[in-house]
Amino acid sequence: MQNTYAIGIDVGGTNTDMGLVRDDAKIVARRSIPTTNYTDIVPYVKDIMAEIESMCAAGDQEKGVGAIAVDELTGIGMGAPNGNFYTGCVEWAPNLPMKGLLEFEAEFRKYTNIPVVLSNDANAAAYGEYVYGGARNMDHFIMITLGTGVGSGIVVDGKLVHGSTGTAGELGHNILIPNGRPCSCGRKGCLEAYTSARGVVKTYVDLRAEKGVPPETEKHPDWIGAQVADADITSKMIGDAANAGDPLAVETYRMVGEWLGLACANACTFSAPSAIFLMGGPTKVGAPLLDPLRKSFEENILNIYKGRCQIYMSHLKANEVAILGAAALIKLKS
Amino acid sequence: MQNTYAIGIDVGGTNTDMGLVRDDAKIVARRSIPTTNYTDIVPYVKDIMAEIESMCAAGDQEKGVGAIAVDELTGIGMGAPNGNFYTGCVEWAPNLPMKGLLEFEAEFRKYTNIPVVLSNDANAAAYGEYVYGGARNMDHFIMITLGTGVGSGIVVDGKLVHGSTGTAGELGHNILIPNGRPCSCGRKGCLEAYTSARGVVKTYVDLRAEKGVPPETEKHPDWIGAQVADADITSKMIGDAANAGDPLAVETYRMVGEWLGLACANACTFSAPSAIFLMGGPTKVGAPLLDPLRKSFEENILNIYKGRCQIYMSHLKANEVAILGAAALIKLKS
């Protein structure tokens, strides 16, 4: 059977990555343009379309397929912050240089009539996992993405939950600890404030301020010393230190794991998923996060769900999930 | 067009109420048997079937319809604690005299081949609201039922969320306050521990122990005095006192409203419902609960959902919702 091709676009605050995706989950070609160059969607979509045409013109050399007409693509899928599935717009995304209501679907319509589907980046990641990754054949699962923020995509009965607004699935802004840490959303105690990359750093910095670094730190060059300024600390640095045995870093990820485990247990009371997938920078630390996370999950999960929901890392490659996920969205409208 | 008829059964810990339900949401006949008489489902289902046959034999006098054959019913819907939609069983319900795995659908199959559908009582209430009540035409909404416990039913894309296990939608056991009050489920800090009838009483009793009753209580016979023993206090008594201005009772429902408002705001991050419906004993107090609840909801809701989700009381009558909801479940399998 002939392969089909789709475009997946990952709209990041810094770069916009896009790819020509074959239906067997192979990214045939990739392009990137700097999102920061654009304050208006008209030139932005024009330049994206030029890149799409360029990728299509090159075809799929591995399969010996020559130029692909844009109108033969199965569609254009776009994962973007505050992307709304119902309206085809990006709605007041705080971290994009383009502001306000961005009518992407309408703008793409100037160039092509193939399906154009938007959703937020975490929903795209979830659907990528469903179409191409570890959630194939799972009718009920949740994806939680840890990065600068914390996003989520929820699949119920094999469909992404978009809710009445088109913007459902924001577990990062579930209030985990009432009157807790200030969150980027202006409220307090959200999961994001505790388990985003910034949340990880905040936990470490607070712990260090309270306890000071252990005396043996000076013998361990791969631990984080007292001389590293708060502002220079990253979640990756803490992850590396945790894997090198730095007690403060281990303690940091233990706490993050406990919070995330509680959040995962709470999510089960909603949709009773058969799995929760995790992805994103702070998850790369591995065991220092996952071990306490799984322990906390088991401790906090309601009895009737015990043993019936697994925690997995995303099966998709970190540098592919956003493009694959965006391309997968097209299946929601076909 | 000719009317159709269904059976709705509400399995309570004390009584089992059932009704013959016409498709215009009229309960044509009702029966009740004491659940507490049964430790085995064989005689229980036998006696239920006898009541169903008795209701059907009487027909629908208002419409001049004579005896209805059981096999002409659209189905039998059963709302029961721990009722599992997928398996047709009640699974280890702690508050029923019948114990273990109760295979109701199979047991009913001994008598009839019409659809037999089980779900838990809160799911039934939610679907009753969807089919017969205030949620008609709402594709995304949540029902929260406050009673001895706190249950919930979640509708996404017009379908009840049953999840991978058949037992999704247990927002009463979402952990609202980590390491908070002990809950009946054995964990700590669940919504149920704060907003069930028992949670309301616990809040009042704790407040009274801490503050004592206000000196002016003796002038107000409709306030709760210091002489009423803790064990004699009910959530209804506190509700009546709150409506009579008893400051401790008002404070109690203010706190309950704040907790419930936070829980409702958190639920929005999951499915972005267009409404959350409430029902059950502790909601009957009215404004002393609903005013602080709505205020807390507005304060805690994530910006993107603000103004897009309403809090309503169930539109169904308290003494009808369980039977109507159970009967409505049949639509999920037809």
Interface residues (C-beta under 8 A of the other chain):
Chain A: N82 E91 M138 D139 H140 I154 V156 D157 K159 V161 H162 G163 S164 T165 G166 T167 A168 G169 E170 L171 G172 H173 N174 I175 L176 I177 P178 C185 G186 R187 L262 A265 N266 A267 T269 F270 S271 A272 P273 S274 N300 L302 N303 I304 Y305 R308 C309
Chain B: N82 E91 M138 D139 H140 F141 I154 V156 D157 K159 V161 H162 G163 S164 T165 G166 T167 A168 G169 E170 L171 G172 H173 N174 I175 L176 I177 P178 C185 G186 R187 L262 A265 N266 A267 T269 F270 S271 A272 P273 S274 N300 L302 N303 I304 Y305 R308 C309
